[in-house]
Amino acid sequence: MTGPAHDIARQVHSGERSAAAVLDATLARVRERDPRYNCFTAVTETRARQEALAIDARRARGETLPPLAGVPYAVKNLFDIADEVTLAGGRVNASNPPARRDALLVERMREAGAVLIG
């Protein structure tokens, strides 16, 4: 891997940055810029915090971290996210029940240590 995701994963693996610190910086940027760009239909801050803290706890215990440990990511609202309504690009779906589980892609990203922010 190259680029920012690789840099973040390397920093989290080495302890140079915590996954929680990466998340805080990412959420601050989302809060700053999303009002202008309107990219997020939902920000999954509580879930993201749990995922980031779990990565940091694994590192503190000396466990081997997965390859994308602490790397923040977002998915298009076509993918199911547990406990979130899958809008699939339309407000007409807003009254649908929340997804009961994550889409396979989201599961695999979590297993790889990435942190879902929205």
VOPAGU-720079 format. One record per residue: x, y, z of N, C-alpha, C, O in turn. Coordinates in steps of 0.2 Angstrom, whole numbers, plus 5000, padded with zeros to 4 digits. Layout:
BEGIN
+------+------+------+-------+-------+-------+------+------+------+------+------+------+
! n_c1 ! n_c2 ! n_c3 ! ca_c1 ! ca_c2 ! ca_c3 ! c_c1 ! c_c2 ! c_c3 ! o_c1 ! o_c2 ! o_c3 !
+------+------+------+-------+-------+-------+------+------+------+------+------+------+
!    X !    Y !    Z !     X !     Y !     Z !    X !    Y !    Z !    X !    Y !    Z !
...
+------+------+------+-------+-------+-------+------+------+------+------+------+------+
END
This chain:
BEGIN
+------+------+------+-------+-------+-------+------+------+------+------+------+------+
! n_c1 ! n_c2 ! n_c3 ! ca_c1 ! ca_c2 ! ca_c3 ! c_c1 ! c_c2 ! c_c3 ! o_c1 ! o_c2 ! o_c3 !
+------+------+------+-------+-------+-------+------+------+------+------+------+------+
! 5004 ! 4994 ! 5000 !  5000 !  5000 !  5000 ! 5004 ! 5006 ! 5000 ! 5010 ! 5006 ! 5003 !
! 5002 ! 5011 ! 4997 !  5005 !  5018 !  4997 ! 5000 ! 5023 ! 4999 ! 4994 ! 5022 ! 4998 !
! 5002 ! 5029 ! 5000 !  4998 !  5035 !  5001 ! 4996 ! 5035 ! 5008 ! 4998 ! 5032 ! 5013 !
! 4991 ! 5040 ! 5009 !  4988 !  5042 !  5016 ! 4986 ! 5036 ! 5020 ! 4987 ! 5035 ! 5026 !
! 4982 ! 5031 ! 5017 !  4980 !  5025 !  5021 ! 4985 ! 5021 ! 5024 ! 4985 ! 5019 ! 5030 !
! 4990 ! 5020 ! 5020 !  4996 !  5016 !  5022 ! 5000 ! 5020 ! 5027 ! 5002 ! 5017 ! 5032 !
! 5000 ! 5027 ! 5027 !  5004 !  5031 !  5032 ! 5000 ! 5030 ! 5039 ! 5003 ! 5029 ! 5044 !
! 4993 ! 5031 ! 5038 !  4989 !  5030 !  5044 ! 4990 ! 5023 ! 5048 ! 4992 ! 5023 ! 5054 !
! 4990 ! 5018 ! 5044 !  4990 !  5011 !  5046 ! 4997 ! 5010 ! 5050 ! 4998 ! 5008 ! 5055 !
! 5003 ! 5013 ! 5046 !  5009 !  5012 !  5049 ! 5010 ! 5016 ! 5055 ! 5013 ! 5013 ! 5060 !
! 5007 ! 5022 ! 5056 !  5007 !  5026 !  5062 ! 5004 ! 5023 ! 5068 ! 5006 ! 5023 ! 5073 !
! 4998 ! 5020 ! 5066 !  4994 !  5016 !  5072 ! 4998 ! 5010 ! 5074 ! 4998 ! 5008 ! 5080 !
! 5000 ! 5006 ! 5069 !  5004 !  5000 !  5071 ! 5010 ! 5002 ! 5075 ! 5012 ! 4998 ! 5080 !
! 5014 ! 5007 ! 5073 !  5020 !  5009 !  5077 ! 5018 ! 5012 ! 5084 ! 5023 ! 5013 ! 5088 !
! 5012 ! 5015 ! 5085 !  5011 !  5018 !  5091 ! 5012 ! 5026 ! 5090 ! 5011 ! 5029 ! 5095 !
! 5014 ! 5028 ! 5084 !  5015 !  5035 !  5083 ! 5009 ! 5039 ! 5084 ! 5009 ! 5045 ! 5087 !
! 5003 ! 5036 ! 5082 !  4997 !  5039 !  5083 ! 4992 ! 5034 ! 5085 ! 4993 ! 5028 ! 5084 !
! 4987 ! 5036 ! 5089 !  4982 !  5031 !  5091 ! 4976 ! 5031 ! 5086 ! 4975 ! 5036 ! 5083 !
! 4973 ! 5026 ! 5086 !  4967 !  5026 !  5081 ! 4962 ! 5031 ! 5083 ! 4958 ! 5034 ! 5079 !
! 4961 ! 5032 ! 5090 !  4957 !  5037 !  5093 ! 4959 ! 5044 ! 5090 ! 4954 ! 5048 ! 5089 !
! 4965 ! 5045 ! 5090 !  4968 !  5052 !  5088 ! 4966 ! 5053 ! 5081 ! 4964 ! 5058 ! 5078 !
! 4967 ! 5048 ! 5077 !  4966 !  5048 !  5069 ! 4958 ! 5050 ! 5069 ! 4957 ! 5054 ! 5064 !
! 4954 ! 5046 ! 5072 !  4947 !  5047 !  5072 ! 4945 ! 5054 ! 5074 ! 4941 ! 5057 ! 5070 !
! 4948 ! 5057 ! 5079 !  4946 !  5064 !  5081 ! 4948 ! 5069 ! 5076 ! 4944 ! 5073 ! 5074 !
! 4954 ! 5068 ! 5073 !  4956 !  5072 !  5067 ! 4951 ! 5072 ! 5061 ! 4949 ! 5077 ! 5058 !
! 4949 ! 5066 ! 5060 !  4945 !  5064 !  5054 ! 4938 ! 5067 ! 5055 ! 4935 ! 5071 ! 5051 !
! 4935 ! 5066 ! 5061 !  4929 !  5069 !  5063 ! 4929 ! 5077 ! 5063 ! 4924 ! 5080 ! 5061 !
! 4934 ! 5079 ! 5065 !  4935 !  5087 !  5065 ! 4934 ! 5089 ! 5058 ! 4931 ! 5094 ! 5056 !
! 4938 ! 5086 ! 5054 !  4938 !  5088 !  5046 ! 4931 ! 5087 ! 5043 ! 4929 ! 5091 ! 5039 !
! 4927 ! 5082 ! 5045 !  4921 !  5081 !  5042 ! 4916 ! 5086 ! 5045 ! 4912 ! 5089 ! 5041 !
! 4916 ! 5088 ! 5051 !  4912 !  5093 !  5054 ! 4914 ! 5100 ! 5051 ! 4909 ! 5104 ! 5049 !
! 4920 ! 5101 ! 5049 !  4922 !  5107 !  5046 ! 4920 ! 5108 ! 5039 ! 4917 ! 5113 ! 5036 !
! 4920 ! 5102 ! 5035 !  4919 !  5103 !  5028 ! 4912 ! 5100 ! 5025 ! 4910 ! 5102 ! 5020 !
! 4909 ! 5096 ! 5029 !  4903 !  5093 !  5027 ! 4897 ! 5098 ! 5026 ! 4893 ! 5097 ! 5021 !
! 4897 ! 5103 ! 5030 !  4891 !  5108 !  5028 ! 4892 ! 5111 ! 5021 ! 4887 ! 5112 ! 5018 !
! 4898 ! 5111 ! 5019 !  4899 !  5114 !  5012 ! 4898 ! 5109 ! 5007 ! 4894 ! 5110 ! 5002 !
! 4900 ! 5103 ! 5008 !  4900 !  5098 !  5003 ! 4894 ! 5093 ! 5003 ! 4892 ! 5090 ! 4998 !
! 4891 ! 5092 ! 5009 !  4885 !  5088 !  5010 ! 4887 ! 5081 ! 5008 ! 4883 ! 5078 ! 5004 !
! 4892 ! 5078 ! 5010 !  4894 !  5071 !  5008 ! 4891 ! 5066 ! 5012 ! 4890 ! 5060 ! 5009 !
! 4890 ! 5067 ! 5018 !  4887 !  5062 !  5023 ! 4880 ! 5062 ! 5024 ! 4877 ! 5067 ! 5025 !
! 4877 ! 5056 ! 5023 !  4870 !  5056 !  5025 ! 4869 ! 5054 ! 5033 ! 4864 ! 5055 ! 5036 !
! 4875 ! 5051 ! 5035 !  4875 !  5049 !  5042 ! 4882 ! 5049 ! 5044 ! 4886 ! 5046 ! 5040 !
! 4884 ! 5051 ! 5050 !  4891 !  5050 !  5053 ! 4890 ! 5045 ! 5059 ! 4886 ! 5047 ! 5063 !
! 4894 ! 5040 ! 5058 !  4893 !  5035 !  5063 ! 4898 ! 5036 ! 5069 ! 4902 ! 5031 ! 5070 !
! 4898 ! 5041 ! 5072 !  4903 !  5043 !  5077 ! 4904 ! 5038 ! 5083 ! 4909 ! 5036 ! 5085 !
! 4898 ! 5036 ! 5086 !  4898 !  5031 !  5091 ! 4901 ! 5025 ! 5089 ! 4906 ! 5022 ! 5093 !
! 4899 ! 5022 ! 5084 !  4902 !  5016 !  5081 ! 4910 ! 5017 ! 5080 ! 4914 ! 5013 ! 5082 !
! 4911 ! 5022 ! 5076 !  4918 !  5024 !  5075 ! 4923 ! 5024 ! 5081 ! 4928 ! 5021 ! 5081 !
! 4920 ! 5027 ! 5086 !  4924 !  5028 !  5092 ! 4925 ! 5021 ! 5095 ! 4930 ! 5019 ! 5098 !
! 4920 ! 5017 ! 5095 !  4921 !  5010 !  5098 ! 4926 ! 5006 ! 5094 ! 4930 ! 5002 ! 5097 !
! 4926 ! 5006 ! 5087 !  4930 !  5003 !  5083 ! 4938 ! 5005 ! 5084 ! 4942 ! 5001 ! 5085 !
! 4938 ! 5012 ! 5085 !  4945 !  5015 !  5086 ! 4948 ! 5013 ! 5093 ! 4954 ! 5011 ! 5093 !
! 4944 ! 5013 ! 5098 !  4946 !  5011 !  5105 ! 4948 ! 5004 ! 5105 ! 4952 ! 5002 ! 5109 !
! 4944 ! 5000 ! 5101 !  4946 !  4992 !  5101 ! 4952 ! 4991 ! 5098 ! 4956 ! 4987 ! 5100 !
! 4954 ! 4995 ! 5093 !  4961 !  4995 !  5089 ! 4966 ! 4997 ! 5094 ! 4971 ! 4993 ! 5095 !
! 4965 ! 5002 ! 5098 !  4970 !  5005 !  5103 ! 4971 ! 5000 ! 5108 ! 4976 ! 4999 ! 5111 !
! 4965 ! 4996 ! 5111 !  4966 !  4991 !  5116 ! 4970 ! 4985 ! 5114 ! 4974 ! 4983 ! 5117 !
! 4969 ! 4983 ! 5107 !  4973 !  4978 !  5105 ! 4980 ! 4979 ! 5104 ! 4984 ! 4975 ! 5106 !
! 4982 ! 4985 ! 5102 !  4989 !  4988 !  5102 ! 4992 ! 4988 ! 5109 ! 4997 ! 4986 ! 5110 !
! 4988 ! 4990 ! 5114 !  4990 !  4991 !  5121 ! 4992 ! 4984 ! 5124 ! 4996 ! 4983 ! 5128 !
! 4988 ! 4979 ! 5122 !  4989 !  4972 !  5124 ! 4994 ! 4968 ! 5120 ! 4996 ! 4963 ! 5122 !
! 4997 ! 4972 ! 5115 !  5003 !  4969 !  5112 ! 5000 ! 4964 ! 5106 ! 5004 ! 4960 ! 5104 !
! 4994 ! 4964 ! 5104 !  4991 !  4960 !  5099 ! 4994 ! 4962 ! 5092 ! 4995 ! 4968 ! 5091 !
! 4994 ! 4958 ! 5088 !  4995 !  4960 !  5081 ! 4989 ! 4963 ! 5078 ! 4984 ! 4961 ! 5078 !
! 4990 ! 4969 ! 5075 !  4985 !  4973 !  5072 ! 4984 ! 4971 ! 5065 ! 4988 ! 4969 ! 5061 !
! 4977 ! 4971 ! 5063 !  4976 !  4970 !  5056 ! 4979 ! 4975 ! 5051 ! 4981 ! 4981 ! 5054 !
! 4979 ! 4974 ! 5045 !  4983 !  4978 !  5040 ! 4980 ! 4986 ! 5040 ! 4984 ! 4990 ! 5039 !
! 4974 ! 4987 ! 5041 !  4971 !  4994 !  5040 ! 4969 ! 4997 ! 5047 ! 4965 ! 5001 ! 5047 !
! 4973 ! 4994 ! 5052 !  4971 !  4997 !  5059 ! 4971 ! 5004 ! 5059 ! 4976 ! 5008 ! 5058 !
! 4965 ! 5007 ! 5061 !  4964 !  5014 !  5062 ! 4963 ! 5018 ! 5056 ! 4962 ! 5024 ! 5057 !
! 4963 ! 5015 ! 5050 !  4962 !  5019 !  5044 ! 4954 ! 5021 ! 5044 ! 4950 ! 5016 ! 5043 !
! 4952 ! 5027 ! 5044 !  4945 !  5029 !  5043 ! 4943 ! 5028 ! 5036 ! 4947 ! 5029 ! 5031 !
! 4936 ! 5027 ! 5035 !  4933 !  5026 !  5028 ! 4926 ! 5027 ! 5029 ! 4923 ! 5027 ! 5034 !
! 4923 ! 5029 ! 5023 !  4916 !  5029 !  5023 ! 4913 ! 5025 ! 5017 ! 4917 ! 5024 ! 5012 !
! 4907 ! 5024 ! 5017 !  4904 !  5020 !  5012 ! 4898 ! 5024 ! 5009 ! 4894 ! 5027 ! 5013 !
! 4896 ! 5023 ! 5003 !  4890 !  5026 !  5000 ! 4884 ! 5023 ! 5003 ! 4884 ! 5017 ! 5005 !
! 4879 ! 5026 ! 5003 !  4873 !  5024 !  5007 ! 4869 ! 5019 ! 5003 ! 4863 ! 5018 ! 5004 !
! 4872 ! 5015 ! 4999 !  4870 !  5009 !  4995 ! 4871 ! 5003 ! 4999 ! 4868 ! 4998 ! 4999 !
! 4876 ! 5004 ! 5004 !  4879 !  4998 !  5008 ! 4875 ! 4998 ! 5015 ! 4875 ! 5003 ! 5018 !
! 4873 ! 4992 ! 5017 !  4870 !  4992 !  5023 ! 4875 ! 4993 ! 5029 ! 4881 ! 4990 ! 5029 !
! 4873 ! 4997 ! 5034 !  4877 !  4998 !  5040 ! 4872 ! 4996 ! 5045 ! 4867 ! 4999 ! 5046 !
! 4874 ! 4991 ! 5050 !  4870 !  4989 !  5055 ! 4867 ! 4995 ! 5059 ! 4871 ! 4999 ! 5061 !
! 4860 ! 4995 ! 5060 !  4857 !  5000 !  5064 ! 4856 ! 5007 ! 5061 ! 4854 ! 5012 ! 5064 !
! 4858 ! 5007 ! 5054 !  4857 !  5013 !  5050 ! 4852 ! 5012 ! 5044 ! 4852 ! 5006 ! 5042 !
! 4848 ! 5016 ! 5042 !  4843 !  5015 !  5037 ! 4848 ! 5016 ! 5030 ! 4851 ! 5021 ! 5029 !
! 4847 ! 5011 ! 5026 !  4850 !  5011 !  5019 ! 4846 ! 5015 ! 5015 ! 4841 ! 5013 ! 5012 !
! 4848 ! 5022 ! 5013 !  4844 !  5026 !  5009 ! 4845 ! 5025 ! 5002 ! 4840 ! 5026 ! 4998 !
! 4850 ! 5022 ! 5000 !  4851 !  5020 !  4993 ! 4850 ! 5026 ! 4988 ! 4847 ! 5025 ! 4983 !
! 4852 ! 5032 ! 4990 !  4851 !  5038 !  4986 ! 4844 ! 5041 ! 4986 ! 4843 ! 5046 ! 4982 !
! 4840 ! 5038 ! 4990 !  4833 !  5041 !  4990 ! 4830 ! 5043 ! 4996 ! 4830 ! 5038 ! 5001 !
! 4827 ! 5049 ! 4997 !  4824 !  5050 !  5004 ! 4818 ! 5046 ! 5005 ! 4815 ! 5045 ! 5010 !
! 4815 ! 5043 ! 4999 !  4809 !  5039 !  4999 ! 4810 ! 5033 ! 5004 ! 4806 ! 5030 ! 5007 !
! 4817 ! 5031 ! 5005 !  4819 !  5025 !  5009 ! 4820 ! 5027 ! 5016 ! 4821 ! 5022 ! 5020 !
! 4819 ! 5033 ! 5018 !  4820 !  5035 !  5025 ! 4816 ! 5032 ! 5030 ! 4818 ! 5032 ! 5036 !
! 4810 ! 5030 ! 5028 !  4805 !  5027 !  5033 ! 4806 ! 5019 ! 5033 ! 4803 ! 5016 ! 5037 !
! 4811 ! 5017 ! 5029 !  4813 !  5009 !  5030 ! 4816 ! 5008 ! 5037 ! 4819 ! 5012 ! 5040 !
! 4815 ! 5002 ! 5039 !  4819 !  5000 !  5045 ! 4826 ! 5000 ! 5044 ! 4829 ! 4999 ! 5039 !
! 4830 ! 5001 ! 5050 !  4837 !  5001 !  5049 ! 4840 ! 4994 ! 5047 ! 4836 ! 4989 ! 5048 !
! 4846 ! 4993 ! 5044 !  4849 !  4987 !  5042 ! 4850 ! 4983 ! 5049 ! 4852 ! 4986 ! 5054 !
! 4849 ! 4977 ! 5048 !  4850 !  4972 !  5054 ! 4858 ! 4970 ! 5055 ! 4860 ! 4968 ! 5060 !
! 4861 ! 4971 ! 5049 !  4868 !  4969 !  5049 ! 4872 ! 4973 ! 5044 ! 4869 ! 4976 ! 5040 !
! 4878 ! 4973 ! 5044 !  4883 !  4976 !  5040 ! 4883 ! 4972 ! 5033 ! 4882 ! 4966 ! 5033 !
! 4884 ! 4976 ! 5028 !  4885 !  4973 !  5021 ! 4892 ! 4969 ! 5022 ! 4896 ! 4971 ! 5026 !
! 4893 ! 4964 ! 5017 !  4899 !  4960 !  5018 ! 4906 ! 4965 ! 5017 ! 4910 ! 4964 ! 5021 !
! 4905 ! 4970 ! 5013 !  4911 !  4975 !  5012 ! 4913 ! 4978 ! 5019 ! 4918 ! 4978 ! 5021 !
! 4907 ! 4980 ! 5022 !  4908 !  4984 !  5029 ! 4911 ! 4979 ! 5034 ! 4916 ! 4980 ! 5038 !
! 4909 ! 4972 ! 5034 !  4912 !  4967 !  5038 ! 4919 ! 4966 ! 5037 ! 4923 ! 4966 ! 5042 !
! 4921 ! 4966 ! 5031 !  4928 !  4964 !  5029 ! 4932 ! 4970 ! 5030 ! 4938 ! 4969 ! 5033 !
! 4930 ! 4976 ! 5030 !  4934 !  4982 !  5031 ! 4935 ! 4982 ! 5039 ! 4941 ! 4984 ! 5041 !
! 4930 ! 4981 ! 5043 !  4931 !  4980 !  5050 ! 4936 ! 4975 ! 5052 ! 4940 ! 4976 ! 5056 !
! 4935 ! 4969 ! 5049 !  4940 !  4964 !  5050 ! 4947 ! 4966 ! 5049 ! 4952 ! 4964 ! 5052 !
! 4948 ! 4970 ! 5044 !  4955 !  4973 !  5042 ! 4957 ! 4978 ! 5046 ! 4962 ! 4981 ! 5046 !
! 4953 ! 4981 ! 5051 !  4955 !  4986 !  5056 ! 4953 ! 4993 ! 5054 ! 4954 ! 4998 ! 5058 !
! 4949 ! 4994 ! 5048 !  4947 !  5000 !  5046 ! 4941 ! 5003 ! 5051 ! 4938 ! 4999 ! 5053 !
! 4941 ! 5009 ! 5051 !  4936 !  5012 !  5056 ! 4931 ! 5016 ! 5052 ! 4932 ! 5021 ! 5048 !
! 4924 ! 5014 ! 5052 !  4919 !  5016 !  5048 ! 4916 ! 5023 ! 5051 ! 4914 ! 5023 ! 5057 !
! 4917 ! 5028 ! 5047 !  4915 !  5035 !  5050 ! 4908 ! 5037 ! 5047 ! 4905 ! 5042 ! 5049 !
! 4905 ! 5034 ! 5042 !  4899 !  5036 !  5039 ! 4897 ! 5032 ! 5033 ! 4892 ! 5033 ! 5030 !
+------+------+------+-------+-------+-------+------+------+------+------+------+------+
END
